[in-house]
Amino acid sequence: MSALPPGAYRPPSDRWGTFARLSKHLPEGSIAVVDRTVAKLHPTLLPTLEARKPRAIIQLTGGESAKTFTALEKVLASSLALPRSGTLVAVGGGTIGDVSTVAAHVLKRGVRLVQVPTTLLAAVDSSVGGKGAVDMTVRGRVVKNPAGVFHYADEGWVCPEFFDTLSDDQRREGALEAWKMVISLDAPLFRRYVRKPPALEKLVKDARALKERVCAEDPYEHQGLRRVLNFGHTFGHVLESVSRFKLSHGDGVGLGMLLALDVGRHLGVTPEPVAAEAEAALTNGPGVLGRERAAALLRRAPLKDVLTLLTADKKAGAKGELRMVLLTAIGTSEVRDVEEKQWRALLPAWTKGVRP
């Protein structure tokens, strides 16, 4: 038993292997939160969990509907018998991991958490770093992640078998998040990726290591060092919301990176060659969606809705300015406060689907 408080920062303890083998490490009497689609795609999943005699197996539908207070209450209500020394295991993508992280944090003021990411996106990003959050609705629009916690997992189980059933779209969005970290954090690795795209296992290991490197220096965002991980998220979250989440998170971040490159060029922070090189890499590597997709969403979104979403963003400054991560070179970035008039000057080009 760890001497650290439940959910406190700890270096990741990753285990790779089949779920059947890794599940033997799960204590009896645990609580499992499972994406019901994953359970259908992998028929041995639930019997494997049931063999560990859990107190409850809670099935949720993955996606943003899993990140609501209703879903959180369902998890909490089914977990009341779990002692503080118990374990909650999250088996699913990022949304299942998010609501499970919040639940693990508030249950009995903190219980042990095991993350089992079943999507590439969750494996490279959301299952590392201790963050969990739920969404809220503000003026009829869903605002992503305004209510959240830090609660680090005791273990992360990476089971490649779950990635076998992912669609090409799901693989692309996970790869986009991984490339986000490479572009903003590691120039030598970026050069290697451009020369030869990595195999899936290396992509996952590299991304988890890069994110952990940042989180180890600033586990609870007290120093602001973790802000670099938000590259592409400011406008990415807006695009997700105005699409009513038909645009996936990974694809939203991919398009958000293109818009962040535009903002950086416009402000003179991102040199033109750097922006061009990054955009080409995102296009030729993971395959970012075309700018027309962002344009279509922005054209049909009233400006007041965009402003509401940006103002509600937890990364906004006190005066309403956007606190954006902008590249200064491949592998390095800085956080800049961007005034409304500065990014609004780019809207005419964005709504036409062209670079400003």
N, C-alpha and C positions, 0 to 999 in steps of 0.2 A: 504494500500500500504506500503510495507516494505521501511524503510529508508536506507537499505543497497544497495550498487550498484548492478546492475543486475549481477547475476551469482556469487556474493561473497559467501564466506562460510556461511552456516547456518546449524543448526542441522536439520536432516531430519524430515519432517512433513509427516508421513505415514498415509494414509487412507486405510482401508480394506473394501471391499464390492463389490457389483456387479458394472459392468461398467455403467449400466443404471442409478444406483443411484448416483454414484460418478460424472458422467458427468454433473450433474446438477450444479456442482461447477465450470464448465468451462465457462468463460466469452464469451458472443456472440462476433463474429468477430475474433475468434482465428484462428490459423493455425494448422492443424493436419497433421502429417506425419505418415502414416500407412503402416504396412507390408501387402501387398496384399494377401498373403496366409492366414494370420490371418483373414482378412476381408472375405475371402471365407469360412473359417471354422466357422466363427461366423457371420451369416447373419444379425443379428440385429445391428452389430457394426456401419456400415456406416449410416444407418437411425438414430441411436442414436446421432451420431456426427452431422448429417445434421440438426437435430432438434435444435441444438445450434447455427445455422446460422453462420457457419464458413466463413472466407474469402476464404479459400481454403482447400481442402483435397488432400494431395499429397500421392499417393500410390507408394511404392518402393518394389522391390523384396529383401527380406531379404538375408543375407549372405554377403560375402566380397565384392560383386559387389555394395552393398549399401554404402561402405566406400571408395568411389572414389571421385575425384574432380568433375567428371561428375555428380554424384548423388547429391553432395553438391550444385553444381550450379543450378540443377533443383529445389532443395528446396528453395534456395535463390531467384531465379527468380520468383517463385510462391508466395513469401512472401514479395515482395517489398512494398505492401500496408499496411503491418502490422506496427502500430505505435510502438514507443519504449516502451510504456506502455502495449503493447499487450502480448499475451501468445502463445507459441508454445507447442503443446502437442505431445509427441512421443509415439506411440502405436506399440510395436513390441519387438523383441529381442535385443540383445546387439548391433548389427550392426546398426539397426534403431536408437537406443538410442545414439550411437556414432555420427553418421552424424547429428542427430538433435541437439545434444549438441554443436557441432561446429557451426552449423547454428545459434542457439540461441545466441551464443557468438558474432558472427560477424554481425548479423542483427542489424542495427541501433546502433551498438556498444554495443549490449546486450539487450535481451528481456527476459521476464519471461518464465521459462521452467517447464513443468510437465512431469514426466516420468511415463509411464504405461507399465511395463515389462510384456511381454506375454510368456516368457520362464522362466523356473526355473533358468537357468544360469543368465539371466539378473536380475531376482528378488533377487538373493543372492549376486550378485556382481556388475555388470556394471552399474546398475541404481543408485547405491550409490557411493558417493565419488567425484562427480563433474567432472570426466574425460570424455573427448570426443576426438576422433582422426580419421583421415583418413589414408589410406594406400598409399604407393608410390611404383613404380616399379624401381628397381635398377639392372642393368645388366641382365634384363630379369626375375628377381625374384621379387615377391611381398614382400616388407618389411612392417611388421605390425606396424601401429601407430607412424610413425616418425613425423607427423605433427598433433599437437593436442592443446587442451586448457583445462583450468579448468573453469567450469561454473556449479555451483551447482543448482540443481533443487529446485524450491520453494515447490513442493509437489511430493510425490511418491504415486501412486495409485496401490495397490496390489489387483488384482481381481482373486481369485482362479479359476473362471470359465475358464479362459484362459489356465490353466494348465491341464484341463480335456482332451484336444485334443493333448497333447504332447505324443510323442512316448517314448518307454522305453529308447532308446538311448539318447533322449533329457533330460529325467529325470536323467539319469546316469551322463551326463556331468555337469548338474547343481549341482548335489549332490557332485561331485568331487571338484568343486570350493568351496562349503560350507565346506567340510571336510578339504580342504587345509587350510582354516582359523582356523578351530578348532585345527588341528594338530600343527600349527605354533604359535597359540596365547593363547590357553586355555586348559591346561592339565586336570583339573577336568572335564570340559565338554567332552573332548576326552574320558576319562574313562567311563563316562555315556553313550556316544554314542556307545562305544565298547560293553558295557553290553546290551544295548537295542537301536537299531537304532531309531532315532526320526521320528515322523510323519512329513509330508511335511510342514505343517504350522509352526511347531516349528523349523524345519530346516531353513526355510526362515527367521523367526524372529531372531533366534540365529546368523545366518550369517550376516544379515544386522546390528545387534547390534555390532558384533565384528568388522566389517569393519568401522563402524561409530566411534567406540572407537579409532581406529588408526587415522582416518582422522581428528577427533577433535583435536588431539595433533599436527598434521602436515598437515593442509589442503591443502597446495600447494607444498608439498615435499621440503620445504626449509631446514628441519632438517634431512632428510633422514629416518625418522621413518617409512614412508609409504613403504619403500623398502621391508619390511617383506611380504607385500601383493604380491610380485613378486615371491614367492616360487613356483618353477616349471615352471616359464614362460620363462626362458632363452632358454632352449632347447625345451620347448613346442612350442614356436613360430617357431623355426627352423623346427620342425616336421610338423607343420601345413603348412608352406610354401613349403617344398619339396614335400608334398602330393598334392600340388596345391589346398589346402583347402578342399580336400575330407575328411581329418581328422578334426573333429570339434575342436573348441577352448577348450572346457572342457576336451575332451579326450586327446588333446595335452598337457594340463596342467597336467593331470593325469600321463601321461608317463613322462613328464618333471620332475615331483616330484620324480619318481623312479630314473631318471638319476641324479638329484640333491642329492638324498640320497647316490648314488654311489660316486659322487664327494666328498661329505662330509666325507664318510668313508675313501676314498683314501687319503684325506688330514689330517685325524685324528681329524676332527672337529666333525663329527657325530659318536658317539659310536655305535659299531656294534649292541648291543641290541636295541638301539633307532631306527636305520634304519630298523631292522627286524620287530620291533613292528609297525612302521609306514607303512611299505609295506604290512604287514598282514592286518592291518586295512583298507587300501585302497582297498585291494583285497576282503575282506569279507564284507566290508560296502558298499560303492558306486559301487564297481566292476570295478576297473581300468582295462583297456585293458592289454592283455599279452605283455610281453617284445618283443615277436616276431614281433608285429606290428611296434614297433620302429625300430627293426633290419631291417625289410624289407624296410622301408623308408630310413634309413641311408645307406644301401647297394647300393641303386640305386642313391644316391645323390653324385655327385662329391665333393670331399673334398673342392675344391675351392668355390663351391656354399655354403657349410656350413660355411666356413670362411667368405664369403661375408655377409651372413645373420647375423652372430654373430658380425662382425665388425660394421654393420649398426645398430645393436640393440642399442636403446637409453640408455640402462643400461651398455654399454661397457665403460671401463675406457679409459683414455687418451692415454695409450700405447697399447691399443688393448686387454688388459686383460678383462676377464669376471667378472663382479661384480655380484656375485651370492649370493642368500639367502640360507644358509645351516643350518640345524637343529643342535643345540647343545644338546637339550633334547626335549621331547614332550612339546610343549607350549612355547619354547624359541628358538631363532635363532640368527644368526649374519650374517653380510654381509662380504664376503671375495672376494678379487681379485684373480681370478684363471688364471694362465698363460696357454698359448696354449699347451705347452708340458704336462701340468698336466692333462688336460681333454682329450688330444689326446691319452694319455696312456691307456684310458679306451675304446677307439673305437673298438679294436679287440673283446672285450667281448660284447660290445653293438651291433655290427653287427652280432653277433652269437645269440643274444637274451638271454644272460645269465648275471648273476650278476658278476662283476669283482672280 
